[in-house]
Amino acid sequence: MEYLPSLQQEFDESKPSLFELLAEEQLSNLIPPSLRYLLAVATHRHPRYLLRILNSYDEVYAVLSLIVERYYLRTFGGSFTENFYSLKRERVLRTENGEIPRAQVGAAGPVREALKLRSADVWKNLLVLVGIPYLKCKLDEGYDIHAAPHAALAIGGGPRYNPSEDLPPNPTLRQRLFAYYKWFLRNVYPSVNAAYYFSVLAFNLAYLFDNTKYSSPFLWLIGTRIRRLGAADHRAIAAVLDPKSGPGTARSQRPGSSLLGLLSPQNIYPQLLSSLRYFLPASIFALKFLEWWHASDFSRQLARKATEVLDLPAPVVSGLTTPEERRRAAQDAKEKEEGKEKKTTSQTSPSDLKPALKSPRRHQPPISASSFLPIFTVPLPPADPSSANTCPLCMSTLVNPTACQTGYVFCYVCIFHWLNGEHQRQLDFMDGEGDEGVDEETVPKDDEKVGWRKRGGKWESGKGRCPVTGRRVLGGTDGLRRVLI
């Protein structure tokens, strides 16, 4: 790994290779999604206590990371994952080439104190370690929500303009800021993101060929570089972690005071954070062991042997009927239904059956989970070969067919107006002019008094929902897709 840097100049034992830095960065990037997955699994079992933490996971992780990284920077001179790879961070001196090679060999302790991170340097590194990743995570999430669907539709020939995104006549400050934020994500952030990755790549290549001391542009901005831990660093860290090395501890220590000192609040905090050094490799080993356990055949054989010893009794089921009794009950029910049909046909005339056959078949409307109101939906056309390309909204041949997220296909104009709540069928229904597809048993009694007028507040028009299923369409009209028939 150190072959290329050694060709450029004299070999530097304290300079880590690029591959070490990339391995440390990869390990640091794997920690947040792993913790999120564990929290999601625990939230399924205890949603009452953990759901809020899961919804604001980025903020909670940023605060915890700030506490942990600050402790490791002040105590070990590097971040949590850098300490796992025996790396540290030090200041770059404003001298020629920023190096003092003779002093590093003869006086390693004073050089370490001279290059040690100061309080201002610690906060600058915290900004690089915690602040910039949190800001980029939020920008990526906002781009996926507000800009990515718009860009995909624009590339695929979809609509580039959505009237619902216009500012109201008198917008508030929050609405203006949100509009500027979406404009920044759609027009500026892709270029900023590309410049970020290109700058990181340029610094990595320059660091690989020993043309710079910084492996990242942000380390160059704050004047900090990453080095390997030396003998003086290990001695200083051991002196800080050893509780017996404190001044005056041997004289003032009494029998039994060591246990009380470990349990004191000022000692629990550093001991808890320093124990994370051992928790990380233990968790990696446990993860690899679980992967082997579930992938190997040893666990299956062990479980099979354990179940062979168990002698399970036969299940006891009560209340079941014999096949002969079920057949008799089915025949009796069938005879009763046939007798009722004969009576009804003998009492009614053929003229009375015509309106019953013409009456439309009504369906049960879905109920909204938020407002607990029935949602206005439309039935599907009959399953006939002639109505295969019929739009369920306008009941005519599909024009510019568009698929909703639920899989049903409509005319583009119909589904676009329906999701915006502007379809004529919706307006007529909410004004009480139509009752097609509504079950009479689910209509409130107040509607019967007013003659099915003005269903606002008692029904949902289906705005933003699928016209057939009543499920909410994510992204509104941006979630529509054109199809070829």
Secondary structure as UniProt FT lines:
FT   HELIX           3..8
FT   TURN            13..14
FT   HELIX           18..45
FT   HELIX           47..55
FT   HELIX           57..75
FT   HELIX           80..84
FT   TURN            85..86
FT   STRAND          87..91
FT   HELIX           96..98
FT   HELIX           101..106
FT   HELIX           108..115
FT   HELIX           119..126
FT   HELIX           127..131
FT   HELIX           132..142
FT   HELIX           143..147
FT   HELIX           148..155
FT   TURN            156..157
FT   HELIX           163..165
FT   HELIX           173..187
FT   HELIX           189..208
FT   TURN            209..210
FT   HELIX           217..222
FT   STRAND          224..228
FT   HELIX           231..241
FT   HELIX           243..245
FT   TURN            247..248
FT   HELIX           249..252
FT   TURN            255..256
FT   HELIX           257..262
FT   HELIX           265..274
FT   HELIX           276..295
FT   HELIX           298..309
FT   HELIX           323..347
FT   HELIX           350..358
FT   TURN            369..371
FT   STRAND          374..375
FT   HELIX           385..387
FT   TURN            388..389
FT   TURN            392..394
FT   STRAND          401..403
FT   TURN            405..406
FT   STRAND          409..411
FT   HELIX           412..419
FT   TURN            420..421
FT   HELIX           424..430
FT   TURN            431..432
FT   TURN            436..437
FT   HELIX           440..442
FT   HELIX           445..449
FT   TURN            450..451
FT   TURN            457..458
FT   STRAND          459..460
FT   TURN            463..464
FT   TURN            467..469
FT   TURN            474..475
FT   HELIX           476..479
FT   STRAND          481..482
//
